[in-house]
Structure formats: structure tokens, C-alpha cells
Amino acid sequence: MKKENKALFYILSFTWGLPFVLVGLLVLAFIRIFLHKKIFDYKVIAGRICIIWNSTLPGAINLGIVYILDKDSMFSVRLHKHEIGHSIQNAFLGPLFIPVIGIPSLIRASLWDKYSFKIYKKTGKFPDYDGIWFEGQATKLGATYVENEITEDINKRIKLEK
């Protein structure tokens, strides 16, 4: 596994990737001011701000250097690395991230349950969420650059919970 170059990540995120980073920071400010009672916790994981939503609705969303997930998923290494992978995509694609990956990913996620059950009924198997290039790439980037950091952080948190 390679180690992420944090300096390069932040330079790209706060220059080329700034539009989506600003969206994430604005959402973070809005949540902290108006929706703070719906938040279970905040964590910094692999240099990103993770908002853990006090909800059982499954799923997550990446907003540049901020990502949100439900509390039932807070110990899912796969979900953390996937969302952090999207932050790496944003750093490299900059303003192209939103139309090329952000919007298609949001549409795919919102239709995923209906689509996957339709495929399951036909084939008896659920399709792979990472089967489309931008989702698979996000998971692969997270696994390549930050999986060890995520795993260590989550293992520490699991020990604290016990």
C-alpha cells in the first residue's frame, strides 16, 4: 500500500478541487449550526472530516474534504475508504469532479436499491456497487492510499467503545 502525500492532497484540494471543498465546508457549517442535534459524532479520519449522522439510513456522501455517513456504518472500513477515495478523485479532477463523478454517483446511489433488487430478481445475485468505473476507482484509491490509516483509527474507536 502506498502512503498518501497529504501536502499534495491539500494543495490540490484547496486550489483545483476548491469548488467541491467549499460545498463540503458550507454543509459542515450548516450542520454544525442548524442540525447539530442530528449528529452522532465528528471524527477526523485520514485527514478528512467525517460527520457521523445519528440515523439508521444506510449510505454516505462525500463533499470534498468532508464526508457524511450514518452511525450504523461508522465502523465500515470499506465505506470510509470509498468516500475518502472520492475526496482523492476531487483533488485530481477539480471542477470536473462534480459533472463527471459527483452527479453520476449521487444519481446511482439514489437509484441503487431499486436497481440492485431488480437485478437480483433476474439473476439471483446482487450487482457489485463498484462495477461502474468511478465507484470502483474511489474504493481502489481509498484502499491504495489510506486503508491502513482508516483501519487503525476504527480499531482504536472500537476499543474505546467497549
C-alpha positions as CSV (number, residue, x, y, z in Angstrom):
1,M,0.0,0.0,0.0
2,K,1.2,3.5,-0.8
3,K,1.1,6.3,1.6
4,E,-0.9,9.4,0.6
5,N,1.1,12.6,0.1
6,K,-1.0,14.8,2.4
7,A,0.7,18.0,1.3
8,L,-0.2,17.3,-2.4
9,F,-3.7,16.3,-1.5
10,Y,-4.4,19.5,0.4
11,I,-2.7,21.7,-2.2
12,L,-4.8,20.2,-4.9
13,S,-8.0,20.2,-2.8
14,F,-7.7,23.8,-1.8
15,T,-6.8,25.0,-5.4
16,W,-8.0,22.8,-8.2
17,G,-10.6,21.0,-6.1
18,L,-11.7,24.1,-4.2
19,P,-15.3,24.3,-5.6
20,F,-16.4,21.0,-4.1
21,V,-14.3,21.5,-0.9
22,L,-16.2,24.8,-0.4
23,V,-19.5,22.9,-0.8
24,G,-18.4,20.5,1.9
25,L,-17.3,23.2,4.3
26,L,-20.5,25.1,3.8
27,V,-22.5,21.9,4.5
28,L,-20.4,21.3,7.6
29,A,-21.1,24.8,8.9
30,F,-24.8,24.5,8.2
31,I,-25.0,21.1,10.0
32,R,-23.0,22.4,13.0
33,I,-25.2,25.5,13.3
34,F,-28.7,24.2,12.4
35,L,-28.6,20.4,12.6
36,H,-26.2,19.7,15.5
37,K,-28.7,17.6,17.4
38,K,-28.9,15.2,14.5
39,I,-25.2,14.5,14.6
40,F,-23.9,11.5,16.5
41,D,-20.2,12.4,16.3
42,Y,-17.5,14.2,14.3
43,K,-14.2,12.5,13.5
44,V,-11.1,13.4,11.6
45,I,-10.2,10.2,9.6
46,A,-7.2,10.2,7.2
47,G,-7.2,14.0,7.2
48,R,-10.8,14.3,6.3
49,I,-13.7,15.5,8.4
50,C,-16.2,12.6,9.0
51,I,-19.7,13.6,10.2
52,I,-21.5,10.6,11.7
53,W,-25.2,11.2,11.3
54,N,-27.5,10.0,14.1
55,S,-29.6,7.9,11.7
56,T,-30.0,4.4,10.6
57,L,-30.4,5.3,6.9
58,P,-27.6,3.5,5.2
59,G,-25.2,5.2,3.0
60,A,-22.7,8.0,2.8
61,I,-21.8,11.1,0.8
62,N,-18.5,12.8,0.1
63,L,-18.2,16.6,-0.1
64,G,-14.6,17.2,-0.8
65,I,-12.7,17.0,2.5
66,V,-15.9,16.4,4.4
67,Y,-18.0,13.2,4.2
68,I,-21.1,12.1,6.0
69,L,-22.2,8.6,6.9
70,D,-24.8,7.0,9.2
71,K,-23.9,5.8,12.6
72,D,-24.5,2.1,11.7
73,S,-21.8,2.5,9.1
74,M,-19.2,4.3,11.3
75,F,-17.1,1.1,11.7
76,S,-17.2,0.1,8.0
77,V,-13.6,0.4,6.7
78,R,-15.0,-0.2,3.1
79,L,-17.3,2.8,3.3
80,H,-14.7,5.1,4.8
81,K,-12.1,4.2,2.2
82,H,-14.7,4.6,-0.6
83,E,-15.7,8.1,0.5
84,I,-12.1,9.1,1.1
85,G,-11.4,7.8,-2.4
86,H,-13.9,10.3,-3.8
87,S,-12.0,13.1,-2.0
88,I,-8.9,12.0,-3.8
89,Q,-10.8,12.0,-7.1
90,N,-11.9,15.5,-6.4
91,A,-8.4,16.7,-5.7
92,F,-7.3,15.4,-9.1
93,L,-10.3,16.3,-11.2
94,G,-11.1,19.6,-9.6
95,P,-14.1,21.3,-11.1
96,L,-14.6,18.3,-13.4
97,F,-15.4,16.1,-10.4
98,I,-18.9,17.4,-10.0
99,P,-20.2,16.7,-13.5
100,V,-18.0,13.6,-14.2
101,I,-18.3,11.8,-10.9
102,G,-20.3,13.7,-8.2
103,I,-23.6,13.9,-10.0
104,P,-23.5,10.4,-11.6
105,S,-22.5,8.9,-8.3
106,L,-25.4,10.7,-6.5
107,I,-27.9,9.5,-9.1
108,R,-26.5,6.0,-8.9
109,A,-26.7,5.9,-5.1
110,S,-30.2,7.2,-5.0
111,L,-31.4,4.5,-7.5
112,W,-29.2,1.7,-6.3
113,D,-31.6,-0.1,-4.0
114,K,-34.3,-0.3,-6.7
115,Y,-31.8,-1.2,-9.4
116,S,-30.0,-3.9,-7.4
117,F,-33.2,-5.6,-6.3
118,K,-34.3,-5.6,-10.0
119,I,-31.0,-7.3,-11.0
120,Y,-31.3,-9.7,-8.0
121,K,-34.8,-10.8,-9.1
122,K,-33.5,-11.6,-12.6
123,T,-30.2,-13.2,-11.7
124,G,-30.3,-14.2,-8.1
125,K,-27.2,-12.1,-7.4
126,F,-26.8,-8.5,-6.3
127,P,-24.6,-6.4,-8.6
128,D,-21.3,-5.0,-7.4
129,Y,-21.6,-1.4,-6.4
130,D,-18.1,-0.8,-7.6
131,G,-19.0,-2.2,-11.0
132,I,-19.0,1.2,-12.6
133,W,-15.6,2.8,-13.1
134,F,-15.9,5.9,-10.9
135,E,-17.2,3.9,-7.9
136,G,-14.6,1.2,-8.3
137,Q,-11.9,3.8,-8.7
138,A,-12.9,5.6,-5.5
139,T,-12.7,2.4,-3.5
140,K,-9.4,1.5,-5.1
141,L,-7.9,4.9,-4.3
142,G,-9.0,4.7,-0.7
143,A,-7.6,1.2,-0.4
144,T,-4.3,2.2,-2.0
145,Y,-3.6,5.3,-0.1
146,V,-5.5,5.4,3.3
147,E,-6.8,2.0,4.2
148,N,-4.2,1.4,6.9
149,E,-4.9,4.8,8.5
150,I,-8.7,4.1,8.4
151,T,-8.3,0.6,9.9
152,E,-6.0,1.8,12.7
153,D,-8.4,4.7,13.6
154,I,-11.5,2.5,13.5
155,N,-9.8,-0.2,15.6
156,K,-8.9,2.4,18.2
157,R,-12.5,3.7,18.3
158,I,-13.9,0.1,18.6
159,K,-11.6,-0.4,21.7
160,L,-12.9,2.9,23.2
161,E,-16.5,1.8,22.7
162,K,-16.0,-1.4,24.6
